[in-house]
Amino acid sequence: MQPPPPLPPAEYAARRSGLLERLSPGSVAVLGGARQVLRNGDAHYRFRQNSDFWYLTGFPEPEALLVLRPGADDGIESALFCRGRDAHSELWDGARAGPERAAELYGLDAAYDVSQIDDLLTGWLDGADTLYSPSHRDPVLRRLIARTVGRVREQGGQRPKRRADILPLIHGARLCKSDGEIERLRYSAQVAAAAHRRAMRSVQPGQWEYQLEAEYLHEFMRHGAREAAYCGIVAGGANACVLHYTDNDRQLRAGELVLVDAGCEYQGYASDITRTFPVDGAFTAPQRDLYQVVLAANEALIDGIHQGSTKQELEAGAVRLLTRGLVDLGLLSGDVDALIEDGAHRTYYMHGVSHWLGLDVHDAGPYTEDRGRRSRTLHPGTVFTVEPGLYIAPDSADAAEHWRGIGIRIEDDVLIRPDGAVEVLSGDVPKSVEGITELMRQANPS
């Protein structure tokens, strides 16, 4: 696998240009980047940029701000505010771009030291038509805006006429991936697929869940994906019935399944893959029967996807396929339509079947369109998951004993390509019973 290089500054500039075109004339937009977060004491988590800020700038440093001014008289439509150069800080923490180089490096009209934000933003807000900012609660950005708007008033200026949330504009754009984004999502999925194959080959009875976690994390790192996209799940036996189980601290036993839900992040772009397989390499009869229901749903849903499908069709299809399978296995009884109407499936299937995938594992973007009146169409450039599952709780009073404690989920990452074709980005990980057991017979990884 050859890792793609960083996206060029021109791509970020094009995104900003697209956003500027959608802002009202005479407006000002302010967006804040992420800040370093303490883990404990004086130790920080590794810095990860805010996804919206990264989407618009590609700027990798903390404590930055972006100001957009469509049609600005002075020609500065995009301005970055960042930390200044500091020899002492850079000795300890590495080089900074600084305002001297940031504009050229990241393709912006201008860059300033972050200490100048109050004075410049106050001037830009004076007489502005609309002030765009994120609706979420960022206390630092909220205080900055309140402070500068207050200064406009104190200086006898004219405050912005209205406020607007900028996030719907950004998130609508993020929904449709560019060719460059698709390349990075494809690579992220390829790395995660290799990690899942490694986990399948290495699992054995007596191993601890965290040891299996170490196998896939090793594969992430060796291919340049230095971060997991989320806290991974390695759930042996009945732990798989806890949807977001992340303790990963139990010993795996022969005769049980293990559910591994893990994805990596490469250049900010996430993968999200789940496979469920037998610890000792052999499915028991009940495990196989339940697994085949989930697999059939996964495959039928993916086979039915086409340009113009909707997310609601995916959700409804998953419920129908899984409910019919539960009836066939005797876990539910009655008419399928009536069971769906009553929500009977929710005892064993209680989550959605899909979410967007991109810079966030549960990526930004609306799930409806036409002002919420209909489900979002799956169009070229959209990337999303398909993840049906069934979970029979160990204390289920309604299920026969041989079903109890079995949790199964099969999750793939799917792309509608620009030509309308459907591509399963995670297709390199086996999911048929035969494919899984064949891979598990192979030698353990080195």
C-alpha positions in Angstrom: 0.0 0.0 0.0 1.3 3.4 -1.0 0.1 6.2 1.3 -1.2 9.3 -0.5 0.7 12.5 0.0 -1.0 15.5 1.8 -3.7 17.2 -0.1 -2.4 20.3 -2.0 -3.2 23.8 -0.7 -5.3 24.4 -3.8 -7.9 22.0 -2.7 -8.4 23.8 0.6 -8.5 27.1 -1.3 -11.2 25.7 -3.6 -13.3 24.7 -0.6 -13.0 28.1 0.9 -14.0 29.7 -2.4 -17.0 27.5 -2.6 -18.0 28.5 0.9 -17.4 32.2 0.2 -19.8 32.0 -2.7 -22.5 30.8 -0.4 -22.1 33.5 2.3 -24.2 36.7 2.0 -22.5 39.8 0.6 -20.9 42.0 3.2 -20.8 39.2 5.7 -18.0 38.0 8.0 -17.5 34.3 9.0 -15.4 33.3 12.0 -14.3 29.7 12.7 -12.0 28.5 15.5 -9.5 25.6 15.3 -9.0 23.1 18.1 -6.8 23.7 21.2 -4.4 21.4 22.9 -6.2 19.3 25.6 -4.6 18.2 28.8 -4.7 14.4 29.5 -3.5 14.7 33.0 -1.0 16.8 34.9 1.0 18.7 32.3 0.7 15.9 29.7 -1.4 16.7 26.6 -3.2 14.4 24.2 -1.7 14.3 20.7 -3.2 17.3 18.9 -6.0 16.7 16.5 -7.4 19.6 14.5 -11.1 20.4 14.5 -12.6 18.7 11.4 -14.4 21.7 10.0 -11.3 23.9 10.4 -9.1 21.2 8.8 -11.5 20.9 5.9 -11.2 24.6 5.1 -7.5 25.1 5.9 -5.4 22.0 6.2 -3.7 23.9 9.0 -2.3 21.5 11.6 -1.5 23.8 14.6 -3.6 24.6 17.6 -5.2 27.9 18.7 -5.8 29.2 15.2 -8.8 31.0 13.7 -10.1 31.5 10.2 -12.0 34.7 9.1 -13.8 34.7 5.7 -15.0 38.0 4.2 -16.7 37.6 0.8 -16.0 40.4 -1.6 -13.8 42.2 0.9 -12.8 45.7 -0.3 -9.2 45.1 0.7 -9.0 41.8 -1.2 -8.5 39.8 2.0 -11.3 37.2 1.7 -9.6 34.6 3.8 -7.4 35.4 6.8 -5.7 32.9 9.2 -4.8 33.9 12.7 -2.2 31.6 14.3 0.5 31.5 17.0 3.6 33.6 16.3 7.1 32.1 16.0 8.7 31.5 19.4 12.2 30.1 19.7 11.7 28.7 23.2 8.4 27.0 22.4 9.7 25.6 19.1 12.7 24.2 20.9 10.4 22.0 23.0 7.4 21.4 20.7 8.6 21.8 17.1 8.5 24.4 14.4 5.5 26.7 13.8 4.5 28.1 10.5 3.9 31.6 12.0 2.0 34.3 10.3 5.1 35.1 8.2 4.8 31.8 6.2 1.2 30.5 6.9 -0.5 32.4 4.1 1.8 31.1 1.5 2.0 27.6 2.8 -1.8 27.1 3.1 -3.0 29.3 0.2 -4.7 32.1 2.2 -5.0 35.8 1.4 -3.3 36.8 4.6 -2.1 35.5 8.0 -1.7 37.3 11.3 -0.5 36.7 14.8 -3.5 35.5 16.8 -2.9 38.3 19.3 -4.2 40.7 16.5 -7.6 39.1 16.3 -9.5 41.5 18.5 -8.4 44.6 16.7 -8.8 43.3 13.2 -12.1 41.5 13.8 -13.6 44.5 15.5 -12.9 46.5 12.4 -14.2 43.9 10.0 -17.4 43.4 12.0 -18.3 47.1 12.0 -21.1 47.4 9.5 -21.1 43.7 8.5 -24.4 42.4 7.2 -24.2 38.9 8.7 -21.9 37.3 11.2 -21.5 33.6 10.6 -20.0 31.4 13.3 -20.5 27.8 14.5 -23.6 27.1 16.6 -21.9 24.6 18.9 -20.6 25.6 22.3 -17.0 26.8 21.8 -16.5 29.0 24.9 -13.3 30.7 23.6 -14.8 31.6 20.3 -18.1 32.7 21.9 -16.2 35.0 24.2 -14.2 36.4 21.3 -17.3 37.2 19.3 -19.1 38.8 22.3 -16.0 40.8 23.1 -15.4 42.1 19.6 -19.1 42.8 18.9 -19.1 44.7 22.2 -16.1 46.8 21.1 -17.9 47.7 17.8 -20.8 49.1 19.9 -18.5 50.9 22.3 -16.6 52.6 19.4 -19.9 53.9 18.0 -19.9 51.4 15.1 -22.7 49.3 13.6 -22.9 45.8 14.8 -23.7 43.0 12.3 -27.4 43.0 11.4 -27.9 39.3 11.9 -26.2 36.1 13.2 -26.2 32.8 11.3 -24.9 29.3 11.9 -22.1 28.5 9.4 -22.1 24.7 10.1 -24.9 23.7 7.8 -23.0 25.3 4.9 -19.8 23.6 5.7 -21.4 20.2 6.5 -23.4 20.2 3.3 -20.1 20.6 1.4 -18.4 17.9 3.4 -21.0 15.4 2.4 -19.8 15.1 -1.2 -16.2 13.9 -1.2 -13.6 15.1 -3.8 -11.3 12.7 -5.7 -8.6 13.5 -3.2 -10.8 12.8 -0.3 -11.9 9.5 -1.8 -8.2 8.5 -2.3 -7.5 9.0 1.4 -10.7 7.3 2.5 -9.8 4.4 0.3 -6.3 4.2 1.8 -7.7 4.4 5.3 -10.1 1.5 4.6 -7.2 -0.5 3.0 -5.1 -0.1 6.2 -8.1 -1.0 8.4 -8.8 -4.0 6.3 -5.2 -5.2 6.7 -5.6 -4.7 10.4 -8.8 -6.8 10.6 -7.1 -9.6 8.6 -4.2 -9.5 11.0 -6.6 -9.8 13.9 -8.4 -12.8 12.4 -5.1 -14.5 11.8 -3.7 -13.9 15.2 -6.7 -14.6 17.5 -6.6 -17.7 19.8 -8.2 -18.9 22.9 -6.6 -17.6 26.1 -5.6 -14.3 24.4 -6.8 -11.1 26.1 -9.0 -8.7 24.2 -6.4 -5.9 24.6 -3.8 -8.2 22.9 -6.0 -8.5 19.9 -6.5 -4.7 20.0 -2.7 -4.4 19.9 -2.6 -6.5 16.7 -4.8 -4.1 14.7 -3.2 -1.0 16.3 0.2 -2.3 15.1 -1.1 -2.6 11.6 -2.5 0.9 11.7 0.8 2.4 12.8 3.0 0.5 10.4 1.1 1.9 7.4 1.2 5.5 8.6 -2.2 5.7 10.2 -1.0 6.9 13.6 -4.4 7.3 15.2 -7.4 5.1 15.5 -10.5 6.9 14.2 -12.3 6.0 17.5 -11.9 3.9 20.6 -11.9 0.4 19.2 -14.1 -2.5 20.3 -12.8 -6.0 20.9 -15.7 -7.8 22.5 -15.4 -11.5 23.2 -18.5 -13.6 24.0 -21.4 -11.7 25.6 -19.4 -8.5 25.6 -20.4 -8.1 22.0 -24.0 -7.4 23.2 -22.7 -4.1 24.7 -22.8 -1.9 21.6 -20.0 0.4 22.6 -17.9 -2.0 24.7 -14.4 -0.6 25.0 -13.0 -2.1 28.2 -11.2 -4.7 26.1 -9.9 -6.4 29.2 -11.4 -9.9 29.2 -9.8 -13.2 28.2 -11.1 -14.8 25.0 -12.4 -18.3 25.3 -12.8 -21.2 22.8 -16.3 -21.7 21.5 -17.2 -18.0 21.6 -17.2 -15.2 19.0 -15.2 -12.0 19.2 -16.6 -8.8 17.6 -13.9 -6.3 16.4 -15.1 -2.8 15.5 -12.0 -0.8 14.5 -11.0 1.8 12.1 -8.0 4.1 11.6 -7.5 7.7 10.6 -5.2 8.8 7.8 -4.7 12.5 7.1 -7.9 13.0 9.1 -10.0 10.6 7.1 -11.6 7.7 8.9 -12.4 4.1 8.3 -14.9 2.1 10.3 -15.0 -1.7 9.8 -16.6 -4.4 12.0 -16.1 -8.2 11.7 -17.3 -11.0 14.0 -15.4 -14.3 14.0 -14.9 -17.4 16.2 -12.0 -17.3 18.7 -11.0 -20.9 17.9 -11.7 -20.7 14.2 -15.0 -22.7 14.1 -18.5 -21.4 14.3 -21.0 -23.4 16.4 -24.3 -24.1 14.8 -26.3 -21.4 16.6 -23.5 -18.9 15.9 -23.4 -19.8 12.2 -27.2 -19.5 11.9 -27.4 -16.1 13.5 -24.3 -14.9 11.6 -25.8 -15.9 8.2 -28.9 -13.7 9.0 -26.7 -10.7 9.6 -24.4 -11.5 6.6 -27.4 -11.9 4.3 -28.7 -8.5 5.4 -25.3 -6.9 4.9 -24.9 -8.3 1.4 -28.5 -7.6 0.3 -28.3 -4.0 1.5 -25.1 -3.4 -0.3 -26.3 -5.1 -3.5 -29.4 -2.9 -3.4 -27.5 0.4 -3.2 -27.5 2.6 -6.3 -27.3 6.2 -7.2 -30.6 7.7 -6.0 -31.0 5.3 -3.1 -31.9 7.0 0.2 -30.7 6.4 3.7 -34.2 5.7 4.9 -34.4 2.9 2.3 -31.3 1.4 3.9 -32.7 1.7 7.4 -36.1 0.2 6.5 -34.4 -2.6 4.5 -32.2 -3.6 7.4 -35.2 -3.8 9.8 -37.1 -5.9 7.3 -34.3 -8.3 6.5 -33.3 -8.8 10.1 -36.9 -9.2 11.3 -37.5 -11.9 8.7 -34.3 -13.7 9.7 -35.3 -13.6 13.4 -38.7 -15.1 12.5 -37.0 -17.8 10.5 -34.7 -18.7 13.5 -37.7 -18.7 15.9 -36.4 -15.7 17.9 -39.5 -13.8 16.9 -42.9 -15.2 15.8 -45.7 -13.6 13.9 -46.2 -11.6 10.7 -43.1 -9.6 9.7 -45.0 -6.4 8.9 -46.9 -6.5 12.3 -43.6 -7.2 14.1 -41.9 -4.3 12.4 -44.9 -2.0 13.2 -44.7 -3.1 16.9 -40.9 -2.6 17.0 -40.3 -6.2 18.1 -37.0 -6.3 16.3 -35.6 -3.7 18.7 -35.0 -6.4 21.4 -32.2 -7.8 19.2 -31.4 -4.9 16.8 -31.4 -1.5 18.4 -29.2 0.8 16.3 -29.2 2.4 12.9 -27.6 0.6 9.9 -25.6 3.5 8.4 -23.8 6.8 9.0 -21.7 9.1 6.9 -18.0 8.6 6.9 -15.2 11.1 6.3 -13.2 13.5 8.5 -15.3 12.2 11.4 -16.2 8.6 11.9 -19.8 9.7 12.3 -19.3 12.3 9.6 -20.9 15.7 9.2 -23.7 16.1 6.7 -27.5 16.2 6.8 -29.5 12.9 6.6 -32.5 14.7 5.1 -33.0 17.2 2.3 -35.7 19.5 1.0 -35.8 21.2 4.4 -36.1 17.9 6.2 -39.1 16.7 4.2 -37.4 13.6 2.7 -34.5 11.3 3.3 -31.1 12.2 1.8 -30.3 10.7 -1.5 -27.1 8.7 -1.8 -25.3 10.5 -4.7 -21.8 10.3 -6.2 -19.1 11.2 -3.7 -21.0 10.0 -0.6 -19.3 7.6 1.7 -21.2 5.7 4.4 -21.3 2.5 6.4 -23.6 -0.5 6.2 -23.7 -2.3 9.5 -26.5 -4.6 10.4 -26.2 -6.6 13.7 -28.1 -8.8 16.1 -27.4 -9.0 19.8 -29.0 -11.7 22.0 -28.4 -10.5 25.6 -27.1 -13.2 28.0 -30.0 -12.6 30.3 -32.7 -12.6 27.5 -35.8 -14.2 28.8 -37.3 -14.5 25.3 -34.5 -16.3 23.6 -33.6 -20.0 23.9 -30.4 -20.6 25.9 -28.3 -21.5 22.9 -28.8 -18.0 21.4 -28.0 -16.1 24.6 -24.8 -14.1 24.8 -24.2 -14.0 21.0 -23.6 -10.5 19.5 -22.8 -10.1 15.8 -22.2 -7.0 13.6 -20.8 -6.9 10.1 -19.9 -3.4 9.0 -18.5 -2.2 5.6 -17.5 1.2 4.2 -19.3 2.0 1.0 -18.6 4.7 -1.7 -20.9 5.9 -4.5 -18.2 6.7 -7.1 -18.3 9.7 -9.3 -19.5 7.4 -12.2 -22.4 6.2 -10.0 -20.9 2.7 -9.4 -20.9 1.3 -5.8 -17.5 0.5 -4.3 -17.1 -1.4 -1.0 -13.9 0.2 0.4 -13.6 -2.5 3.1 -14.0 -5.4 0.6 -10.6 -6.8 1.4 -11.8 -8.2 4.7 -13.5 -11.6 4.4 -17.0 -11.9 5.8 -18.4 -15.2 4.6 -18.1 -18.1 7.0 -15.9 -19.9 4.5 -13.7 -16.8 3.9 -13.2 -16.1 7.6 -12.3 -19.7 8.5 -9.9 -20.0 5.6 -8.1 -16.9 6.6 -7.9 -18.0 10.2 -6.2 -21.2 9.2 -3.3 -19.1 7.9 -0.1 -18.6 10.0 -0.1 -16.0 12.6 1.5 -12.6 11.5 5.1 -11.9 12.4 
